[in-house]
Amino acid sequence: MRRVASLCPAVQGPRMLTKRLPQPATAGAAAWFAGVLWIVLVLGTGVLCADRLNAHFGWHWRVVNVRTDTVCPPGAKAWLLHPSRPVAWKQFWPLQIRLISASRTPLIFTPRTGRVAEFPALLFSCDQKGNLMLDPGWQFDPVFRAGLVKLRVPAVLPPALSAGLFVLVLAAGLVLLARRDAAPAQRGPWPRFRTRVQRLLAGVGRRPAGFLSLPSLYFLAVYPPLWKDIDAMTQLIYAVSVSNLFHFPALFCTLARLPMWAGTWVERPGAFLPFNQQEPTLGGIYTLIACQHAFLIVGLRTFVVTACTTAIWRGVAVLTILLAPSLYAQAQLCGSESWSLIATIFLFASGLRVLQPRPRPWRAWAAYAVALTFAIGSRHINLLLGTWLPGVCLALGAASWRERRRLVYWWVRTGVAGTALVLAVFCNREFAQVLGRHYGIEGRSTLGRTLSDRIGTFLEKLRPEERLQLARHLATKTADPDVQAAVMIQATVGPFYQGGAEALTDFIVHEGVAGERAAAQCDRAELQAMLLYLRSWHPKLLETIRRDMQRGFNRANNENLTISAYGGNFFAAIYAAQKPSAWQSLAVLKSARFPDAAVWFDVASADHYIKLTHRLSVLWLTVVLLAAWALARFRREVPWAQILPFVAMIGAGAVTFLATCVCVFYLNRYALPLFATVWLALAPSLQLACRPRESSAG
């Protein structure tokens, strides 16, 4: 028996077997190999990060000689200069490329070759072969003809070496993720890889705020503050008027000046006079931008923690948000769009908290009421987003009509949500009315000014005789001569901001009304006239609105929405060039002046991070969401009560966008609320679709 036991060690039990079996000879080699992989991963990542940081910030430079003896053919659009080595400008951050000389101001590089002709004395570009492109006028400059210019670029790794190092680091990371674990259940590379990815996602989900702040740090470190054209001047700079009390929400136009004043006070102490003409310093503008980024990070973190229930899916939500630079670009913009986006995120985050059972629900209700007040106080049309929570509670109550207790539970919450909406509208309205009475400005709606732009795009599609015939027909539907005049002026002169305001004001003044009363009467007549045009239900008007809706679903993506912020800054430079005296208070912000505004627009258009997810439009994301909801409901048997809040989010965003298309012509930035709701609902919806059926039973 002893002989049999010695021949068959397994019969001696696990304890004796453990003692007798030797350790694998390859254990030391495996540990050594893992150590080498970690060294490659850490050092390679450090070298790549240092290389990219140097390419962005230019801590270490390289000077390239430039041949200036080339001849520019007559009539050529650009003078080509040949550097000693071709310039692969995509390796560098464009603004770190400089053409320098001892006696000339350095020329700034722009990725867009056509921009050189607009600012010939300040910009240069590169063609596909790496040659420098300058305005032909530089060929007569004696400094250039003498060859006294150099090209200064950051010293970076060669492209082949950088690509090879990236592949090596990626391979080392994948091998470490699939490395054999000590647990016996982790056999096979795929289970080990999946386990480690889950651990990484869970680690990100446990610390969402730190990761969510990375894009903000990127925008703050790389890009300057952006300015939202003439709108931001009215909202943040100009003295009190009907535009920053009733046209734009008074709450934003008042409170947004507070952080800007606080930053200005550090450099130039003075009293806070929010309704006087503001003259902020650069520090004051940066303070406003920093506050917007901070609130955006807090809002996104609150939404992620509330909408996703596990650390893994919170990590997925964080990663999806990191792929949305459009959200962070709005925080870099001075204007009401940034506050509107932040308040919208807080609105949905606090609304989801209200729907969840909590020990102190009044806190969630208070946060929801404040978020709703600020959402409406930053953009009037966000009133429609406030119907999201009452609609969800009403639908959940209707679904529970057989259970009296749950029916009462949800109807009470419907009433509370509706009350919060009414109070938010009332507070914003009364705040504006009180300020209007204090400054002698008659309260009224200025919606007619916005509607005039929408009607103008519609009337452009009609022939002149059709336009006049429609205007005469609509004028017969009212007895008010001011409204009749507004209808005819819209068809003959143009929209409110293109000469229509002056023509209508002259007509009203000719009737014997002057001053503030004439301005108020002009706004009322304009609104009534535009409503007549809308109620005509003209087929071409409806077709115009439908096409704008379609453009929003097809064109609203991260790239277009991000570039729209830089486009607003570009238009600010145009207005500043047209009326320099009116923009003198913003002289400290060079990024909102030419040529800087044009260069920043071109740089953002070439930014790889901004272009990363440019193919994911609202239409494709909506298809993904519909598939996820169908899978969650019919395959995973998830209750409708868990899917409905996210369905209603998309519905509220779509209704808000539809109302925007009715009121004004299409711009990419008007689709931002719709895009934000779709993008934020992506990770929670996928979590419901991937939930095991056992966890959703009952």
PyMOL commands that set and color helices and strands:
alter all, ss='L'
color gray80, all
select helices_A, chain A and resi 2-7+9-12+14-20+27-57+89-91+94-96+113-115+136-140+142-145+159-177+189-206+208-212+214-222+229-237+243-247+250-255+257-267+282-307+311-322+325-331+336-355+361-376+380-399+404-439+447-459+464-475+481-492+496-498+500-510+515-534+539-555+558-578+581-586+590-592+596-605+618-634+640-663+668-680+682-689+693-696
alter helices_A, ss='H'
color red, helices_A
select strands_A, chain A and resi 61-67+79-83+98-101+107-109+123-126+132-134+149-154+226-227+333-334
alter strands_A, ss='S'
color yellow, strands_A
deselect
rebuild
show_as cartoon
